[in-house]
Amino acid sequence: MQALVWEERFSVGIRQFDQHHKILFEMINSLIFAKEDNSDPDVIKHTLEQLRSYTLFHFVAEEAMMKYFGFEGLDEHIAEHEVLLQHVVEYQERVAAEDGVTLDEILDFLAGWLLDHTLGLDQLYGPFLSRRTE
Ligand SMILES: [Fe+2]
């Protein structure tokens, strides 16, 4: 799997959130590199936990701003965030249980979700919020 590269088309028009998304890209990339290095499962566990806590921080920030400005797509957006968090927790449990879950499967889901979400729902709040925060 190739490393994720942030491009301008991923921009949501709000610098703070673009910065968060770039960090999330890098976190997924570190999992890709961990795989290539065939790293210790403890490294994978640690990276997944970092990803979970940073994602939570980022989601809270996005949701708070959408709520503050009364963005009407908030509920749908929260639901999509929840899907990611539930999957990350589920993967953490599976890694801990050593049930044979592969890093490929985890990375496929994480990278797919992040690209779809950043190019999808995140693009909807961009124009709405950037008009109100500038
Ligand atoms: Fe989002």
Backbone and ligand atoms as CSV (ligand in chain L), in Angstrom:
chain,resi,resn,atom,element,x,y,z
A,1,MET,N,N,0.833,-1.197,0.000
A,1,MET,CA,C,0.000,0.000,0.000
A,1,MET,C,C,0.873,1.254,0.000
A,2,GLN,N,N,0.486,2.201,-0.847
A,2,GLN,CA,C,1.286,3.418,-0.952
A,2,GLN,C,C,0.936,4.402,0.158
A,3,ALA,N,N,1.925,5.209,0.506
A,3,ALA,CA,C,1.688,6.235,1.525
A,3,ALA,C,C,0.660,7.241,1.006
A,4,LEU,N,N,-0.112,7.789,1.927
A,4,LEU,CA,C,-1.086,8.811,1.559
A,4,LEU,C,C,-0.358,10.139,1.373
A,5,VAL,N,N,-0.754,10.861,0.341
A,5,VAL,CA,C,-0.152,12.171,0.093
A,5,VAL,C,C,-1.268,13.218,0.107
A,6,TRP,N,N,-1.130,14.182,1.003
A,6,TRP,CA,C,-2.142,15.243,1.092
A,6,TRP,C,C,-1.996,16.171,-0.098
A,7,GLU,N,N,-3.105,16.441,-0.757
A,7,GLU,CA,C,-3.096,17.363,-1.899
A,7,GLU,C,C,-4.139,18.447,-1.650
A,8,GLU,N,N,-4.046,19.494,-2.434
A,8,GLU,CA,C,-4.941,20.643,-2.257
A,8,GLU,C,C,-6.417,20.257,-2.348
A,9,ARG,N,N,-6.741,19.234,-3.141
A,9,ARG,CA,C,-8.153,18.845,-3.278
A,9,ARG,C,C,-8.725,18.320,-1.960
A,10,PHE,N,N,-7.870,17.986,-1.006
A,10,PHE,CA,C,-8.354,17.537,0.299
A,10,PHE,C,C,-8.676,18.719,1.227
A,11,SER,N,N,-8.301,19.911,0.802
A,11,SER,CA,C,-8.517,21.067,1.676
A,11,SER,C,C,-10.003,21.296,1.926
A,12,VAL,N,N,-10.328,21.598,3.196
A,12,VAL,CA,C,-11.710,21.917,3.547
A,12,VAL,C,C,-11.878,23.430,3.710
A,13,GLY,N,N,-10.817,24.174,3.447
A,13,GLY,CA,C,-10.908,25.631,3.482
A,13,GLY,C,C,-10.726,26.231,4.868
A,14,ILE,N,N,-10.442,25.388,5.849
A,14,ILE,CA,C,-10.194,25.870,7.212
A,14,ILE,C,C,-8.840,25.329,7.632
A,15,ARG,N,N,-7.904,26.249,7.844
A,15,ARG,CA,C,-6.500,25.845,8.016
A,15,ARG,C,C,-6.314,24.865,9.176
A,16,GLN,N,N,-7.006,25.153,10.274
A,16,GLN,CA,C,-6.889,24.299,11.470
A,16,GLN,C,C,-7.253,22.837,11.148
A,17,PHE,N,N,-8.329,22.652,10.392
A,17,PHE,CA,C,-8.766,21.289,10.109
A,17,PHE,C,C,-7.918,20.636,9.011
A,18,ASP,N,N,-7.436,21.443,8.077
A,18,ASP,CA,C,-6.496,20.884,7.097
A,18,ASP,C,C,-5.252,20.345,7.818
A,19,GLN,N,N,-4.820,21.109,8.828
A,19,GLN,CA,C,-3.646,20.688,9.589
A,19,GLN,C,C,-3.927,19.361,10.318
A,20,HIS,N,N,-5.108,19.260,10.922
A,20,HIS,CA,C,-5.494,18.001,11.582
A,20,HIS,C,C,-5.481,16.843,10.590
A,21,HIS,N,N,-6.068,17.094,9.400
A,21,HIS,CA,C,-6.153,16.013,8.408
A,21,HIS,C,C,-4.760,15.572,7.957
A,22,LYS,N,N,-3.850,16.540,7.827
A,22,LYS,CA,C,-2.476,16.186,7.421
A,22,LYS,C,C,-1.831,15.283,8.482
A,23,ILE,N,N,-2.093,15.592,9.735
A,23,ILE,CA,C,-1.532,14.761,10.814
A,23,ILE,C,C,-2.133,13.361,10.763
A,24,LEU,N,N,-3.439,13.274,10.481
A,24,LEU,CA,C,-4.069,11.948,10.369
A,24,LEU,C,C,-3.471,11.152,9.208
A,25,PHE,N,N,-3.214,11.841,8.091
A,25,PHE,CA,C,-2.548,11.165,6.966
A,25,PHE,C,C,-1.216,10.579,7.434
A,26,GLU,N,N,-0.461,11.396,8.177
A,26,GLU,CA,C,0.865,10.943,8.626
A,26,GLU,C,C,0.755,9.766,9.601
A,27,MET,N,N,-0.294,9.782,10.403
A,27,MET,CA,C,-0.473,8.669,11.351
A,27,MET,C,C,-0.765,7.368,10.601
A,28,ILE,N,N,-1.586,7.459,9.574
A,28,ILE,CA,C,-1.852,6.259,8.776
A,28,ILE,C,C,-0.578,5.830,8.051
A,29,ASN,N,N,0.170,6.821,7.561
A,29,ASN,CA,C,1.437,6.482,6.908
A,29,ASN,C,C,2.383,5.758,7.871
A,30,SER,N,N,2.353,6.154,9.132
A,30,SER,CA,C,3.262,5.476,10.064
A,30,SER,C,C,2.854,4.020,10.261
A,31,LEU,N,N,1.555,3.732,10.122
A,31,LEU,CA,C,1.124,2.326,10.160
A,31,LEU,C,C,1.594,1.580,8.907
A,32,ILE,N,N,1.543,2.282,7.771
A,32,ILE,CA,C,2.025,1.659,6.526
A,32,ILE,C,C,3.515,1.339,6.652
A,33,PHE,N,N,4.274,2.290,7.219
A,33,PHE,CA,C,5.714,2.050,7.382
A,33,PHE,C,C,5.971,0.945,8.400
A,34,ALA,N,N,5.143,0.908,9.446
A,34,ALA,CA,C,5.285,-0.150,10.451
A,34,ALA,C,C,5.136,-1.506,9.778
A,35,LYS,N,N,4.196,-1.561,8.834
A,35,LYS,CA,C,3.958,-2.815,8.128
A,35,LYS,C,C,5.187,-3.191,7.284
A,36,GLU,N,N,5.710,-2.172,6.579
A,36,GLU,CA,C,6.870,-2.458,5.734
A,36,GLU,C,C,8.079,-2.874,6.566
A,37,ASP,N,N,8.168,-2.306,7.754
A,37,ASP,CA,C,9.277,-2.666,8.649
A,37,ASP,C,C,9.011,-3.974,9.383
A,38,ASN,N,N,7.798,-4.484,9.207
A,38,ASN,CA,C,7.388,-5.693,9.921
A,38,ASN,C,C,7.575,-5.524,11.429
A,39,SER,N,N,7.083,-4.400,11.900
A,39,SER,CA,C,7.354,-4.017,13.293
A,39,SER,C,C,6.646,-4.882,14.313
A,40,ASP,N,N,7.105,-4.716,15.500
A,40,ASP,CA,C,6.546,-5.342,16.679
A,40,ASP,C,C,5.045,-5.018,16.807
A,41,PRO,N,N,4.207,-5.999,17.174
A,41,PRO,CA,C,2.772,-5.707,17.364
A,41,PRO,C,C,2.535,-4.591,18.375
A,42,ASP,N,N,3.458,-4.441,19.324
A,42,ASP,CA,C,3.298,-3.359,20.307
A,42,ASP,C,C,3.359,-1.983,19.648
A,43,VAL,N,N,4.163,-1.875,18.591
A,43,VAL,CA,C,4.252,-0.603,17.861
A,43,VAL,C,C,2.913,-0.331,17.183
A,44,ILE,N,N,2.314,-1.377,16.628
A,44,ILE,CA,C,1.021,-1.228,15.957
A,44,ILE,C,C,-0.049,-0.827,16.984
A,45,LYS,N,N,-0.022,-1.461,18.126
A,45,LYS,CA,C,-0.986,-1.120,19.181
A,45,LYS,C,C,-0.828,0.338,19.601
A,46,HIS,N,N,0.410,0.736,19.794
A,46,HIS,CA,C,0.680,2.103,20.230
A,46,HIS,C,C,0.216,3.108,19.175
A,47,THR,N,N,0.502,2.802,17.912
A,47,THR,CA,C,0.128,3.719,16.839
A,47,THR,C,C,-1.394,3.808,16.704
A,48,LEU,N,N,-2.077,2.669,16.843
A,48,LEU,CA,C,-3.546,2.674,16.777
A,48,LEU,C,C,-4.142,3.508,17.910
A,49,GLU,N,N,-3.545,3.411,19.084
A,49,GLU,CA,C,-4.053,4.185,20.222
A,49,GLU,C,C,-3.818,5.681,19.997
A,50,GLN,N,N,-2.671,6.022,19.458
A,50,GLN,CA,C,-2.399,7.434,19.135
A,50,GLN,C,C,-3.409,7.938,18.109
A,51,LEU,N,N,-3.666,7.097,17.116
A,51,LEU,CA,C,-4.617,7.460,16.065
A,51,LEU,C,C,-6.013,7.673,16.654
A,52,ARG,N,N,-6.420,6.776,17.552
A,52,ARG,CA,C,-7.741,6.883,18.163
A,52,ARG,C,C,-7.859,8.181,18.969
A,53,SER,N,N,-6.843,8.480,19.764
A,53,SER,CA,C,-6.982,9.661,20.609
A,53,SER,C,C,-6.867,10.949,19.788
A,54,TYR,N,N,-6.018,10.964,18.757
A,54,TYR,CA,C,-5.933,12.184,17.941
A,54,TYR,C,C,-7.215,12.378,17.131
A,55,THR,N,N,-7.763,11.271,16.636
A,55,THR,CA,C,-9.001,11.346,15.855
A,55,THR,C,C,-10.131,11.891,16.718
A,56,LEU,N,N,-10.182,11.433,17.959
A,56,LEU,CA,C,-11.214,11.908,18.886
A,56,LEU,C,C,-11.086,13.416,19.094
A,57,PHE,N,N,-9.863,13.873,19.324
A,57,PHE,CA,C,-9.600,15.307,19.486
A,57,PHE,C,C,-10.077,16.091,18.254
A,58,HIS,N,N,-9.736,15.575,17.079
A,58,HIS,CA,C,-10.095,16.253,15.832
A,58,HIS,C,C,-11.613,16.272,15.626
A,59,PHE,N,N,-12.272,15.142,15.878
A,59,PHE,CA,C,-13.727,15.068,15.686
A,59,PHE,C,C,-14.446,16.035,16.629
A,60,VAL,N,N,-13.986,16.096,17.874
A,60,VAL,CA,C,-14.611,17.002,18.841
A,60,VAL,C,C,-14.482,18.451,18.343
A,61,ALA,N,N,-13.319,18.800,17.802
A,61,ALA,CA,C,-13.092,20.164,17.303
A,61,ALA,C,C,-14.012,20.467,16.114
A,62,GLU,N,N,-14.094,19.544,15.172
A,62,GLU,CA,C,-14.977,19.755,14.005
A,62,GLU,C,C,-16.435,19.862,14.437
A,63,GLU,N,N,-16.845,18.934,15.279
A,63,GLU,CA,C,-18.259,18.900,15.686
A,63,GLU,C,C,-18.629,20.147,16.492
A,64,ALA,N,N,-17.702,20.619,17.333
A,64,ALA,CA,C,-17.981,21.812,18.138
A,64,ALA,C,C,-18.176,23.024,17.229
A,65,MET,N,N,-17.337,23.144,16.186
A,65,MET,CA,C,-17.463,24.307,15.306
A,65,MET,C,C,-18.743,24.220,14.478
A,66,MET,N,N,-19.065,23.018,14.000
A,66,MET,CA,C,-20.314,22.859,13.225
A,66,MET,C,C,-21.518,23.195,14.090
A,67,LYS,N,N,-21.462,22.758,15.341
A,67,LYS,CA,C,-22.580,23.004,16.255
A,67,LYS,C,C,-22.696,24.497,16.553
A,68,TYR,N,N,-21.557,25.120,16.816
A,68,TYR,CA,C,-21.545,26.542,17.156
A,68,TYR,C,C,-22.185,27.392,16.067
A,69,PHE,N,N,-21.886,27.043,14.812
A,69,PHE,CA,C,-22.402,27.842,13.696
A,69,PHE,C,C,-23.708,27.284,13.116
A,70,GLY,N,N,-24.255,26.244,13.766
A,70,GLY,CA,C,-25.559,25.732,13.344
A,70,GLY,C,C,-25.554,25.038,11.998
A,71,PHE,N,N,-24.496,24.310,11.713
A,71,PHE,CA,C,-24.421,23.598,10.434
A,71,PHE,C,C,-25.445,22.465,10.425
A,72,GLU,N,N,-26.274,22.436,9.382
A,72,GLU,CA,C,-27.403,21.485,9.406
A,72,GLU,C,C,-26.994,20.031,9.143
A,73,GLY,N,N,-25.788,19.811,8.637
A,73,GLY,CA,C,-25.357,18.432,8.380
A,73,GLY,C,C,-24.671,17.782,9.575
A,74,LEU,N,N,-24.812,18.393,10.754
A,74,LEU,CA,C,-24.067,17.918,11.930
A,74,LEU,C,C,-24.360,16.457,12.299
A,75,ASP,N,N,-25.642,16.091,12.380
A,75,ASP,CA,C,-25.982,14.732,12.833
A,75,ASP,C,C,-25.409,13.666,11.905
A,76,GLU,N,N,-25.555,13.902,10.612
A,76,GLU,CA,C,-25.019,12.948,9.636
A,76,GLU,C,C,-23.499,12.852,9.784
A,77,HIS,N,N,-22.882,14.007,10.038
A,77,HIS,CA,C,-21.424,14.055,10.167
A,77,HIS,C,C,-20.947,13.287,11.411
A,78,ILE,N,N,-21.651,13.518,12.523
A,78,ILE,CA,C,-21.300,12.809,13.763
A,78,ILE,C,C,-21.421,11.299,13.547
A,79,ALA,N,N,-22.475,10.880,12.851
A,79,ALA,CA,C,-22.691,9.446,12.621
A,79,ALA,C,C,-21.514,8.838,11.848
A,80,GLU,N,N,-20.989,9.589,10.871
A,80,GLU,CA,C,-19.863,9.049,10.098
A,80,GLU,C,C,-18.591,9.004,10.950
A,81,HIS,N,N,-18.411,10.002,11.821
A,81,HIS,CA,C,-17.270,9.967,12.750
A,81,HIS,C,C,-17.355,8.735,13.661
A,82,GLU,N,N,-18.572,8.465,14.133
A,82,GLU,CA,C,-18.777,7.324,15.037
A,82,GLU,C,C,-18.359,6.007,14.383
A,83,VAL,N,N,-18.650,5.874,13.097
A,83,VAL,CA,C,-18.289,4.650,12.378
A,83,VAL,C,C,-16.777,4.424,12.457
A,84,LEU,N,N,-16.020,5.500,12.261
A,84,LEU,CA,C,-14.556,5.366,12.314
A,84,LEU,C,C,-14.100,4.958,13.721
A,85,LEU,N,N,-14.620,5.653,14.720
A,85,LEU,CA,C,-14.177,5.372,16.093
A,85,LEU,C,C,-14.527,3.945,16.511
A,86,GLN,N,N,-15.726,3.502,16.146
A,86,GLN,CA,C,-16.127,2.131,16.488
A,86,GLN,C,C,-15.190,1.113,15.842
A,87,HIS,N,N,-14.829,1.373,14.579
A,87,HIS,CA,C,-13.930,0.443,13.892
A,87,HIS,C,C,-12.547,0.416,14.528
A,88,VAL,N,N,-12.041,1.607,14.913
A,88,VAL,CA,C,-10.705,1.649,15.509
A,88,VAL,C,C,-10.696,0.857,16.820
A,89,VAL,N,N,-11.721,1.060,17.647
A,89,VAL,CA,C,-11.800,0.325,18.920
A,89,VAL,C,C,-11.896,-1.186,18.651
A,90,GLU,N,N,-12.703,-1.526,17.657
A,90,GLU,CA,C,-12.859,-2.947,17.312
A,90,GLU,C,C,-11.520,-3.541,16.839
A,91,TYR,N,N,-10.791,-2.794,16.038
A,91,TYR,CA,C,-9.476,-3.282,15.585
A,91,TYR,C,C,-8.509,-3.411,16.768
A,92,GLN,N,N,-8.578,-2.445,17.686
A,92,GLN,CA,C,-7.699,-2.536,18.863
A,92,GLN,C,C,-7.989,-3.813,19.648
A,93,GLU,N,N,-9.265,-4.120,19.788
A,93,GLU,CA,C,-9.637,-5.333,20.530
A,93,GLU,C,C,-9.156,-6.579,19.790
A,94,ARG,N,N,-9.284,-6.539,18.472
A,94,ARG,CA,C,-8.883,-7.708,17.686
A,94,ARG,C,C,-7.361,-7.897,17.702
A,95,VAL,N,N,-6.621,-6.779,17.638
A,95,VAL,CA,C,-5.149,-6.876,17.716
A,95,VAL,C,C,-4.754,-7.443,19.081
A,96,ALA,N,N,-5.410,-6.923,20.138
A,96,ALA,CA,C,-5.099,-7.395,21.498
A,96,ALA,C,C,-5.429,-8.876,21.656
A,97,ALA,N,N,-6.511,-9.312,21.005
A,97,ALA,CA,C,-6.941,-10.713,21.124
A,97,ALA,C,C,-6.149,-11.630,20.184
A,98,GLU,N,N,-5.315,-11.008,19.326
A,98,GLU,CA,C,-4.521,-11.767,18.341
A,98,GLU,C,C,-5.416,-12.733,17.570
A,99,ASP,N,N,-6.495,-12.181,17.007
A,99,ASP,CA,C,-7.459,-13.032,16.296
A,99,ASP,C,C,-7.092,-13.222,14.823
A,100,GLY,N,N,-5.912,-12.753,14.440
A,100,GLY,CA,C,-5.474,-12.950,13.062
A,100,GLY,C,C,-5.796,-11.776,12.149
A,101,VAL,N,N,-6.356,-10.705,12.736
A,101,VAL,CA,C,-6.628,-9.520,11.907
A,101,VAL,C,C,-5.302,-9.011,11.337
A,102,THR,N,N,-5.349,-8.649,10.070
A,102,THR,CA,C,-4.097,-8.211,9.441
A,102,THR,C,C,-4.034,-6.691,9.376
A,103,LEU,N,N,-2.813,-6.206,9.325
A,103,LEU,CA,C,-2.617,-4.771,9.198
A,103,LEU,C,C,-3.154,-4.289,7.853
A,104,ASP,N,N,-3.098,-5.149,6.841
A,104,ASP,CA,C,-3.672,-4.801,5.529
A,104,ASP,C,C,-5.139,-4.448,5.650
A,105,GLU,N,N,-5.863,-5.288,6.400
A,105,GLU,CA,C,-7.299,-5.060,6.564
A,105,GLU,C,C,-7.544,-3.740,7.300
A,106,ILE,N,N,-6.753,-3.511,8.348
A,106,ILE,CA,C,-6.911,-2.279,9.127
A,106,ILE,C,C,-6.611,-1.055,8.254
A,107,LEU,N,N,-5.512,-1.146,7.524
A,107,LEU,CA,C,-5.105,-0.006,6.699
A,107,LEU,C,C,-6.081,0.266,5.562
A,108,ASP,N,N,-6.611,-0.797,4.966
A,108,ASP,CA,C,-7.595,-0.620,3.897
A,108,ASP,C,C,-8.783,0.180,4.407
A,109,PHE,N,N,-9.249,-0.217,5.596
A,109,PHE,CA,C,-10.410,0.485,6.135
A,109,PHE,C,C,-10.064,1.929,6.502
A,110,LEU,N,N,-8.984,2.116,7.261
A,110,LEU,CA,C,-8.631,3.461,7.749
A,110,LEU,C,C,-8.362,4.446,6.617
A,111,ALA,N,N,-7.556,4.006,5.651
A,111,ALA,CA,C,-7.210,4.905,4.544
A,111,ALA,C,C,-8.448,5.194,3.702
A,112,GLY,N,N,-9.253,4.158,3.449
A,112,GLY,CA,C,-10.472,4.342,2.648
A,112,GLY,C,C,-11.434,5.299,3.330
A,113,TRP,N,N,-11.619,5.102,4.637
A,113,TRP,CA,C,-12.539,5.981,5.380
A,113,TRP,C,C,-12.038,7.418,5.334
A,114,LEU,N,N,-10.748,7.614,5.620
A,114,LEU,CA,C,-10.205,8.975,5.709
A,114,LEU,C,C,-10.304,9.704,4.373
A,115,LEU,N,N,-9.958,9.030,3.292
A,115,LEU,CA,C,-10.029,9.677,1.978
A,115,LEU,C,C,-11.482,9.994,1.621
A,116,ASP,N,N,-12.383,9.022,1.833
A,116,ASP,CA,C,-13.805,9.250,1.505
A,116,ASP,C,C,-14.404,10.376,2.340
A,117,HIS,N,N,-14.056,10.378,3.619
A,117,HIS,CA,C,-14.658,11.366,4.521
A,117,HIS,C,C,-14.124,12.774,4.236
A,118,THR,N,N,-12.812,12.865,4.014
A,118,THR,CA,C,-12.206,14.179,3.776
A,118,THR,C,C,-12.661,14.762,2.437
A,119,LEU,N,N,-12.859,13.885,1.455
A,119,LEU,CA,C,-13.312,14.358,0.140
A,119,LEU,C,C,-14.836,14.416,0.078
A,120,GLY,N,N,-15.505,13.826,1.076
A,120,GLY,CA,C,-16.969,13.765,1.077
A,120,GLY,C,C,-17.582,14.758,2.051
A,121,LEU,N,N,-18.012,14.243,3.204
A,121,LEU,CA,C,-18.745,15.097,4.163
A,121,LEU,C,C,-17.939,16.304,4.628
A,122,ASP,N,N,-16.620,16.150,4.804
A,122,ASP,CA,C,-15.826,17.298,5.268
A,122,ASP,C,C,-15.865,18.462,4.266
A,123,GLN,N,N,-16.057,18.136,2.989
A,123,GLN,CA,C,-16.111,19.209,1.986
A,123,GLN,C,C,-17.391,20.029,2.111
A,124,LEU,N,N,-18.418,19.442,2.735
A,124,LEU,CA,C,-19.696,20.151,2.846
A,124,LEU,C,C,-19.644,21.265,3.891
A,125,TYR,N,N,-18.903,21.031,4.990
A,125,TYR,CA,C,-18.862,22.091,6.004
A,125,TYR,C,C,-17.890,23.195,5.603
A,126,GLY,N,N,-16.936,22.889,4.717
A,126,GLY,CA,C,-15.893,23.854,4.346
A,126,GLY,C,C,-16.435,25.220,3.963
A,127,PRO,N,N,-17.243,25.288,2.884
A,127,PRO,CA,C,-17.729,26.604,2.451
A,127,PRO,C,C,-18.604,27.274,3.509
A,128,PHE,N,N,-19.398,26.473,4.223
A,128,PHE,CA,C,-20.298,27.021,5.247
A,128,PHE,C,C,-19.508,27.647,6.395
A,129,LEU,N,N,-18.532,26.916,6.907
A,129,LEU,CA,C,-17.783,27.405,8.065
A,129,LEU,C,C,-16.755,28.459,7.695
A,130,SER,N,N,-16.121,28.325,6.539
A,130,SER,CA,C,-15.050,29.279,6.226
A,130,SER,C,C,-15.627,30.692,6.034
A,131,ARG,N,N,-16.881,30.800,5.557
A,131,ARG,CA,C,-17.516,32.120,5.442
A,131,ARG,C,C,-17.717,32.756,6.815
A,132,ARG,N,N,-17.873,31.930,7.844
A,132,ARG,CA,C,-18.191,32.442,9.181
A,132,ARG,C,C,-16.960,32.621,10.071
A,133,THR,N,N,-15.864,32.026,9.681
A,133,THR,CA,C,-14.681,32.096,10.558
A,133,THR,C,C,-13.638,33.085,10.048
A,134,GLU,N,N,-13.841,33.615,8.840
A,134,GLU,CA,C,-12.827,34.532,8.306
A,134,GLU,C,C,-13.060,35.962,8.785
L,1,LIG,FE,FE,-15.200,15.117,9.706
